[in-house]
Amino acid sequence: MVRKTKEEAQETRNAILDAAELVFQEHGVSRTSLAEIAKAAGVTRGAIYWHFANKADLFDAMVQRVFGLLELKVAELEAENDANPVELIRKLALYFIDRVSKDPRYFRIVEISWHKCEYVGEMAAIRDSHLECGNRYLAITEECFRKAQLRGFLPASLDPRCAAVGMMAVVDGLVLNWTLDNTLFPLAGYGPKAISAYLNGLYTSSFPSSEK
């Protein structure tokens, strides 16, 4: 009976998160109340407060449920230990593009996080958390470019930090614009080409450190 109770609690938690995704996507985070999420999930407000401290806590759990999988993918790719670290960045970027373009849940989370949430008030702490996550991926990218440079795959004149920022701009720019209007271009088709064009260009281009 105890195990069943835990399973039921997890089912309720997932139902709340599922409902939050749909309601946030439709109305935006700031204009959505916990009562509306409870109604959509078929639970009471008390059930929401049993699982989540407030709307910010619920929002963060909703995001982490999806992007926690991205963290696992990073660990998986790092374990592959490619001779050329640029390939880790390529694989990670392609994985992200693929998930956003093909998995409705990834699409919803990105759309909500980037277009339908104001990071003020109780959501300010969530913004800081997401910035830390973005900075971590930027640091991973920079370190991979630095290692690739030391191993002779990239020009000695290349600035790894600048190259990492450029990579972030390419990936985020693709996803940002596509989630705003997915009729602009096919992300699944254009994304890999744009990523390859940028990364392949690094092998012959340079970003002098004096231009930081």
Contacts in CASP RR format, 6 or more apart in sequence:
PFRMAT RR
TARGET T0000
AUTHOR 0000-0000-0000
METHOD contacts of the structure
MODEL  1
MVRKTKEEAQETRNAILDAAELVFQEHGVSRTSLAEIAKAAGVTRGAIYW
HFANKADLFDAMVQRVFGLLELKVAELEAENDANPVELIRKLALYFIDRV
SKDPRYFRIVEISWHKCEYVGEMAAIRDSHLECGNRYLAITEECFRKAQL
RGFLPASLDPRCAAVGMMAVVDGLVLNWTLDNTLFPLAGYGPKAISAYLN
GLYTSSFPSSEK
9 51 0 8 1.000
12 41 0 8 1.000
12 43 0 8 1.000
12 47 0 8 1.000
12 51 0 8 1.000
13 51 0 8 1.000
15 41 0 8 1.000
15 42 0 8 1.000
15 43 0 8 1.000
16 37 0 8 1.000
16 38 0 8 1.000
16 41 0 8 1.000
16 43 0 8 1.000
16 47 0 8 1.000
16 48 0 8 1.000
16 51 0 8 1.000
16 52 0 8 1.000
16 58 0 8 1.000
17 58 0 8 1.000
17 61 0 8 1.000
17 62 0 8 1.000
17 65 0 8 1.000
18 41 0 8 1.000
19 37 0 8 1.000
19 38 0 8 1.000
19 40 0 8 1.000
19 41 0 8 1.000
19 42 0 8 1.000
20 32 0 8 1.000
20 37 0 8 1.000
20 41 0 8 1.000
20 58 0 8 1.000
20 59 0 8 1.000
20 62 0 8 1.000
21 62 0 8 1.000
21 105 0 8 1.000
21 108 0 8 1.000
21 109 0 8 1.000
21 112 0 8 1.000
22 40 0 8 1.000
22 108 0 8 1.000
23 32 0 8 1.000
23 36 0 8 1.000
23 37 0 8 1.000
23 40 0 8 1.000
24 32 0 8 1.000
24 59 0 8 1.000
24 62 0 8 1.000
24 112 0 8 1.000
24 116 0 8 1.000
24 117 0 8 1.000
25 108 0 8 1.000
25 111 0 8 1.000
25 112 0 8 1.000
25 116 0 8 1.000
27 36 0 8 1.000
28 112 0 8 1.000
28 116 0 8 1.000
28 117 0 8 1.000
29 55 0 8 1.000
29 59 0 8 1.000
29 112 0 8 1.000
29 116 0 8 1.000
29 117 0 8 1.000
29 118 0 8 1.000
29 123 0 8 1.000
30 117 0 8 1.000
30 118 0 8 1.000
30 123 0 8 1.000
32 55 0 8 1.000
34 45 0 8 1.000
34 48 0 8 1.000
34 49 0 8 1.000
34 54 0 8 1.000
34 55 0 8 1.000
34 58 0 8 1.000
35 45 0 8 1.000
37 48 0 8 1.000
37 58 0 8 1.000
38 44 0 8 1.000
38 45 0 8 1.000
38 46 0 8 1.000
38 47 0 8 1.000
38 48 0 8 1.000
41 47 0 8 1.000
41 48 0 8 1.000
48 58 0 8 1.000
51 58 0 8 1.000
52 58 0 8 1.000
52 61 0 8 1.000
54 122 0 8 1.000
55 122 0 8 1.000
55 123 0 8 1.000
56 122 0 8 1.000
56 123 0 8 1.000
56 125 0 8 1.000
56 126 0 8 1.000
59 117 0 8 1.000
59 123 0 8 1.000
59 126 0 8 1.000
60 126 0 8 1.000
60 129 0 8 1.000
62 109 0 8 1.000
62 112 0 8 1.000
63 109 0 8 1.000
63 113 0 8 1.000
63 126 0 8 1.000
63 130 0 8 1.000
66 105 0 8 1.000
66 106 0 8 1.000
66 109 0 8 1.000
67 109 0 8 1.000
67 133 0 8 1.000
70 95 0 8 1.000
70 96 0 8 1.000
70 99 0 8 1.000
73 92 0 8 1.000
73 95 0 8 1.000
74 92 0 8 1.000
74 137 0 8 1.000
74 140 0 8 1.000
77 88 0 8 1.000
77 91 0 8 1.000
77 92 0 8 1.000
77 95 0 8 1.000
78 88 0 8 1.000
80 88 0 8 1.000
82 88 0 8 1.000
83 151 0 8 1.000
84 148 0 8 1.000
84 151 0 8 1.000
84 153 0 8 1.000
85 143 0 8 1.000
85 144 0 8 1.000
85 145 0 8 1.000
85 147 0 8 1.000
85 148 0 8 1.000
85 151 0 8 1.000
85 153 0 8 1.000
86 144 0 8 1.000
86 145 0 8 1.000
86 148 0 8 1.000
86 153 0 8 1.000
86 154 0 8 1.000
86 199 0 8 1.000
86 202 0 8 1.000
88 144 0 8 1.000
89 141 0 8 1.000
89 144 0 8 1.000
89 145 0 8 1.000
89 167 0 8 1.000
89 199 0 8 1.000
90 195 0 8 1.000
90 196 0 8 1.000
90 199 0 8 1.000
93 167 0 8 1.000
93 170 0 8 1.000
93 171 0 8 1.000
93 195 0 8 1.000
94 192 0 8 1.000
94 195 0 8 1.000
96 171 0 8 1.000
96 175 0 8 1.000
97 171 0 8 1.000
97 174 0 8 1.000
97 175 0 8 1.000
97 187 0 8 1.000
97 188 0 8 1.000
97 191 0 8 1.000
97 192 0 8 1.000
97 195 0 8 1.000
98 188 0 8 1.000
99 106 0 8 1.000
100 106 0 8 1.000
100 107 0 8 1.000
100 110 0 8 1.000
100 175 0 8 1.000
100 178 0 8 1.000
100 179 0 8 1.000
100 187 0 8 1.000
101 107 0 8 1.000
101 178 0 8 1.000
101 186 0 8 1.000
101 187 0 8 1.000
101 188 0 8 1.000
102 188 0 8 1.000
107 179 0 8 1.000
110 175 0 8 1.000
110 179 0 8 1.000
111 179 0 8 1.000
113 130 0 8 1.000
114 175 0 8 1.000
114 176 0 8 1.000
114 179 0 8 1.000
115 179 0 8 1.000
115 180 0 8 1.000
117 123 0 8 1.000
119 126 0 8 1.000
119 127 0 8 1.000
119 130 0 8 1.000
137 168 0 8 1.000
138 164 0 8 1.000
138 165 0 8 1.000
138 168 0 8 1.000
139 164 0 8 1.000
141 163 0 8 1.000
141 164 0 8 1.000
141 167 0 8 1.000
141 168 0 8 1.000
142 160 0 8 1.000
142 161 0 8 1.000
142 163 0 8 1.000
142 164 0 8 1.000
143 160 0 8 1.000
145 154 0 8 1.000
145 158 0 8 1.000
145 160 0 8 1.000
145 163 0 8 1.000
145 164 0 8 1.000
145 202 0 8 1.000
146 160 0 8 1.000
148 154 0 8 1.000
149 155 0 8 1.000
149 156 0 8 1.000
149 158 0 8 1.000
149 160 0 8 1.000
153 203 0 8 1.000
154 163 0 8 1.000
154 202 0 8 1.000
154 203 0 8 1.000
155 202 0 8 1.000
155 203 0 8 1.000
155 204 0 8 1.000
155 205 0 8 1.000
155 206 0 8 1.000
157 206 0 8 1.000
157 207 0 8 1.000
157 208 0 8 1.000
158 202 0 8 1.000
158 205 0 8 1.000
158 206 0 8 1.000
158 207 0 8 1.000
159 206 0 8 1.000
159 207 0 8 1.000
159 208 0 8 1.000
159 209 0 8 1.000
159 211 0 8 1.000
159 212 0 8 1.000
161 212 0 8 1.000
162 207 0 8 1.000
162 211 0 8 1.000
162 212 0 8 1.000
163 202 0 8 1.000
163 207 0 8 1.000
166 198 0 8 1.000
167 198 0 8 1.000
167 199 0 8 1.000
170 194 0 8 1.000
170 195 0 8 1.000
170 198 0 8 1.000
171 195 0 8 1.000
174 187 0 8 1.000
174 190 0 8 1.000
174 191 0 8 1.000
174 194 0 8 1.000
174 195 0 8 1.000
175 187 0 8 1.000
177 184 0 8 1.000
178 184 0 8 1.000
178 185 0 8 1.000
178 187 0 8 1.000
END
